[in-house]
Amino acid sequence: MSRSFPPATCKNCTRFIIALVALISLCALMASAQQQSPTNQQRPRRVTGSPAQPTASPGGTPSQSESEEVDEGDVVRVNTELVSVPAVVYDRGGRPMVSLRAENFVVYEDNQPQRITNFSTTEAPFEIALLLDTSGSTREDVDLIRRAAFDFINSLRANDRVAILAFNGEGTGPSQLAKVQIVSKLASNRAALRRAIASLGSSNGTPYYDSLVEIAEEIFHDSPAEEVQGRRAVVALTDGIDSASNSDYAGARSKLMHAGVACYFIEINTEDFVEDRLLRDCEDDGALRLSRTQLERFRRIFSPRADASDYADFCQLGQFERMQISRDLYDLARREMSDLAKTTGGRTFVAQDLRDARNAFAQVAAEIGTQYSLGYYPTNKSRDGRYRKIRVEIKGVTGGSTVRAREGYYAPSG
């Protein structure tokens, strides 16, 4: 038996059906959108780089257990910078150990353990700024410097890159002080590097500090590629005496440390020559004089109570004052080179003459080939500009070992 519904009831049924269809369509659209955009799902994501543990996985990459869970929508800010630590490890007999892994190293910053996030073995390539001082007593032996530099280039590995810097000032006259010259930018082409070395001349004066600043600001201005992170070095053949720079040691040191560059110095003894040239009359073509900037620096360090006007003109100083300047500057140069090498994880080599320098270059090349590079993000995230001490220890090695590594750095400020 059929039944009939009032018109109002039929209208209600029709509205219900339309609403039901619309609801089903809306659900289908939402499901489709979720399938196409999985990133909109409210799931936690992992942020690596937490410095909670002082260990790293064998490849130097943080494991999942070392990550932090962060809810979607949280803002993650990283305020720390990677600190690179060059390190060379020796066995009890003084021989380099070249088969260690990341788990053999423990790094401390201000006695707090750090997690090693980057690790390069001794096989990774190097970038080297080679500074050749062709001023002073070396002017007569530029040929020996060239040959020593040739030997050094040839002893490096094929994938190591080298930049070459020297002082340009030959033929400019005694009153014209030398300038820093980048003879070659970073390159691995050995023939091109040899041509650059062959073009070296001599100079009048030594802008030594300016050259260190140039290395930090020009040669190593850009962040290193991943494969050379923590594997950059300065190798300088010099006596460390500066006569012509506009920069000073503190500024050069700060820039090199910020760049994370290990510093190796081959110290040439030119003390007798420099003293003789400093004592000569300023009108003599062979005389050596200090620039006003370096003379003022000397006064601040050694005679802070002296009247600045007494040190305004080097040529007005007496013989005794000049002799004292020569001796004080040599002592200062040795301390500065030793300090910079020790702080950055490098080393100094003393060469009595330029023939000795070839052997010292060979030692530097051998050491670079046995250097590890450790990197970490410090647990102390304060941007206070303060000096922080670094200590590296070795574990899991039998028979005894010693390690020489970078000793510290200045935290970023601001």
C-alpha angles and dihedrals in degrees: 000000000000123000127204126215127216114259092249092056092053090051090053091051091052092050091049092052093049092050091048092052091048091050092050091049092050092051090050092052092049092050091050092050091052091052092050095044109041091161089073092065114110099243127137117254128211124242114196124207101068107154094210096118128047094219136079136203115263093267094047092252118129114249123228091257088062094056130096126236109233123182118235111267095034115125113233116202123185110202099171131090126218112261114211119207120191112205137181119195125203130193123228091277093054095254119138116254109221106172102067124128134214093265089061091067132074119187124200127191113197087343093305116120115242130203113244107228099168126044130174123187125220089267095067116106124259135219113214133187106206112203115194116192107208096169132099118012092356091068090089092048104048088127091061090049091052092051092047090050091048090054091048093051091048092051094056123091121266095250095048113108124215135195119196126214130180141159116268117205111107115143095011095111132248095286094055113084122213126261131211114262126194099214093181133004121223109309140150097204102114095197091054091047092051090051090051091051092047089057094060118122134177130272142209108237134002123257089186099153091045089055092054090050090048090053092052096042102036112019096038099024095117123066111263122258114255095258093056099039107139091006105102126115145177115221110190130184102198148116089236094235113136120201105157114031128122088205128071135219097260093055094046092047093050093051094048092048091049089052091052093233122160111224124217120184129194101198115212116200107230098147098123092046095049093048091051092050094045091054094053123101112270090238090062113102089223095052122119120213136180121241117243090253094054093042090055090048089053091051092051092051103039107019107025092157094052120106109264090222089064089064098041095101122034092201090061094059119104127243093259093052092049093049091051090049091054094052095042092048092053093051090047093049092053092050092048095050091047092048094048094046093047095045096048098043096255132115144231126233122194116220117189090200140355092272087061088052093070090059091046091051089053090053092050091050091049092050094048087054091057100044124118123206121217124188132189141165106235119243088219101078096178113129093211101132092235127144115257124198121229126204126183123199131186124224136180093033121121126208097039132280143196128213132205114198144150108298102207151320142215116260117234116265134216 
